Amino acid sequence: MSALAGVALEHPVMNAAGTCKSVEDVDAFARSAVAAIVVGSITRQPRAGNAGNVYWPGRSYSINALGLPNRGLDYYGAHLSRMVDRAHEAGKPLIVSVAGFDVGEYAEIAEVVAGTGVDLIELNLACPNVWDGGAQKRIACFDPDQTAAVCTAVGDALLARAAGDPGRRVPYGVKLSPFSDPAALAELAAVLAELAGRPVGPRFVTAVNTFPNAFVVDADNRPVVDVELAGMSGPALKPVGLGQVRQLRQLLLDSVDVVGVGGVGEGRDVAEYLRAGAVAVQAATAFWNRGEDPSVFGSILAGWIDQVDPAAP
Ligand SMILES: Cc1cc2nc3c(=O)[nH]c(=O)nc-3n(C[C@H](O)[C@H](O)[C@H](O)COP(=O)(O)O)c2cc1C
C-alpha cells in the first residue's frame, strides 16, 4: 500500500497526464492495473491541440507536441462526477490535471473540478507545447512568482469551495519541468515549502514533464513533428527525472510527497524512482508506444512486484 498526499494507493504505478481524456478513456483505465487514474490536462476552453504530426515514438526517446488537446471545462464539469464514480467503483482514486493560461483560469478550473468528487488535483505548470499567435507560452514553473500566484489563487479557491470543512478540501500538487539549474530548482522549492506551510498549500510535486523544445529530424532531414520544436520524454528522460526527484526530496518538507515521471517503462524504473524518494510513479510514453494500450501498466506493475519479491507467484 502507498499513499499520495493522504490518498491511499494500492501500489505506486499510475498513468501520467496526457493519456486519459474522456469518460471512455476512464472506463479503459478503470479496467487496467493503474493504482490511480490521472485525467487531463484540462483547460477552460476546448482545445484541438496542434495540427499535423504531433507524436513521434522513438525507442530511446519520444517527441510530442500535442498542445493540450482536451474537451474543455464544460465537458469536464458535466462528466467528472461520472468519471469519479467509474474510478471509485474500480477501487481507484481519480486525479485531475489542470492547465490554465493565467492565474484566474487555474483557480476557476480547480474550483469546478473540486466540486465533482475528485481525490487530487495536479496543476500542470510545465507544458512546453502551447503556442499562441506564433509565440510560445511561458512555462509557469520557471517563474517562482507565477508559481506562487497560481498556488495561492488555487488554494484560496479550494478553501472557499470547502466552506470551512477541512475534510472537503481537495489536496493539490504541482507538476514541474526539468530544471537544469540546481539553484533555480532550490529557489522554486523554497517557494513551494513556504506555500506548503499554509492551510491549503501544495501537498505533492510531480517531476517531470517533458524536456522542452527538442528537435528531431528523419533520414530525409525533415522534422518528425510538424511544429518542429517539441517535448522529449521516454527512456532518455529517466536519469533527468530521477535527478529531479532526488533533489526535490532533499529540498522539500517531508509533508510534501514527490511523484516520479520520465522514462518509466518497466519494474526496475519504478524501483529506482522509489529509491530516489518518490512515493509513486507515472508513465506516458510507455502507454503511447504500446498503441495507447493501458495494459502496459499491468506489465510495469508485474515487473516491479518481481523486483520487490522475486519469489512472488
Ligand atoms: C503524447 C503526450 C502527451 C502529454 N500530455 C500531457 C498533458 O496533457 N499534461 C501533462 O502534464 N503532461 C503531459 N505529457 C507529459 C507526460 O505526462 C510525462 O510527464 C512525460 O511524458 C514524461 O513521462 P514519460 O517518459 O513516461 O513519457 C504528455 C506526454 C506525452 C508523451
The ligand as an SDF file (V2000), in Angstrom:
LIG
                    3D

 31 33  0  0  0  0  0  0  0  0999 V2000
    1.7320   12.3550  -26.0230 C   0  0  0  0  0  0  0  0  0  0  0  0
    1.9650   13.0170  -24.7080 C   0  0  0  0  0  0  0  0  0  0  0  0
    1.0230   13.9240  -24.1980 C   0  0  0  0  0  0  0  0  0  0  0  0
    1.2320   14.5360  -22.9590 C   0  0  0  0  0  0  0  0  0  0  0  0
    0.2900   15.3860  -22.4520 N   0  0  0  0  0  0  0  0  0  0  0  0
    0.4600   15.9200  -21.2120 C   0  0  0  0  0  0  0  0  0  0  0  0
   -0.5530   16.7090  -20.6050 C   0  0  0  0  0  0  0  0  0  0  0  0
   -1.6320   16.9560  -21.1540 O   0  0  0  0  0  0  0  0  0  0  0  0
   -0.3040   17.2190  -19.3680 N   0  0  0  0  0  0  0  0  0  0  0  0
    0.8610   16.9780  -18.6860 C   0  0  0  0  0  0  0  0  0  0  0  0
    1.0270   17.4290  -17.5430 O   0  0  0  0  0  0  0  0  0  0  0  0
    1.8260   16.2070  -19.2370 N   0  0  0  0  0  0  0  0  0  0  0  0
    1.6500   15.6830  -20.4650 C   0  0  0  0  0  0  0  0  0  0  0  0
    2.6250   14.8920  -21.0140 N   0  0  0  0  0  0  0  0  0  0  0  0
    3.8610   14.6390  -20.2410 C   0  0  0  0  0  0  0  0  0  0  0  0
    3.7750   13.3060  -19.5060 C   0  0  0  0  0  0  0  0  0  0  0  0
    2.7140   13.3150  -18.5800 O   0  0  0  0  0  0  0  0  0  0  0  0
    5.1080   12.9960  -18.7850 C   0  0  0  0  0  0  0  0  0  0  0  0
    5.3520   13.9900  -17.8110 O   0  0  0  0  0  0  0  0  0  0  0  0
    6.3090   12.9560  -19.7240 C   0  0  0  0  0  0  0  0  0  0  0  0
    5.9440   12.4330  -20.9880 O   0  0  0  0  0  0  0  0  0  0  0  0
    7.4440   12.1020  -19.1420 C   0  0  0  0  0  0  0  0  0  0  0  0
    6.9920   10.7810  -18.9030 O   0  0  0  0  0  0  0  0  0  0  0  0
    7.2630    9.5570  -19.9350 P   0  0  0  0  0  0  0  0  0  0  0  0
    8.7450    9.4680  -20.1450 O   0  0  0  0  0  0  0  0  0  0  0  0
    6.6700    8.3600  -19.2340 O   0  0  0  0  0  0  0  0  0  0  0  0
    6.5310    9.8750  -21.1860 O   0  0  0  0  0  0  0  0  0  0  0  0
    2.4300   14.2610  -22.2460 C   0  0  0  0  0  0  0  0  0  0  0  0
    3.3720   13.3780  -22.7760 C   0  0  0  0  0  0  0  0  0  0  0  0
    3.1600   12.7500  -23.9750 C   0  0  0  0  0  0  0  0  0  0  0  0
    4.1910   11.7820  -24.4920 C   0  0  0  0  0  0  0  0  0  0  0  0
  1  2  1  0
  2  3  1  0
  2 30  2  0
  3  4  2  0
  4  5  1  0
  4 28  1  0
  5  6  2  0
  6  7  1  0
  6 13  1  0
  7  8  2  0
  7  9  1  0
  9 10  1  0
 10 11  2  0
 10 12  1  0
 12 13  2  0
 13 14  1  0
 14 15  1  0
 14 28  1  0
 15 16  1  0
 16 17  1  0
 16 18  1  0
 18 19  1  0
 18 20  1  0
 20 21  1  0
 20 22  1  0
 22 23  1  0
 23 24  1  0
 24 25  2  0
 24 26  1  0
 24 27  1  0
 28 29  2  0
 29 30  1  0
 30 31  1  0
M  END
$$$$
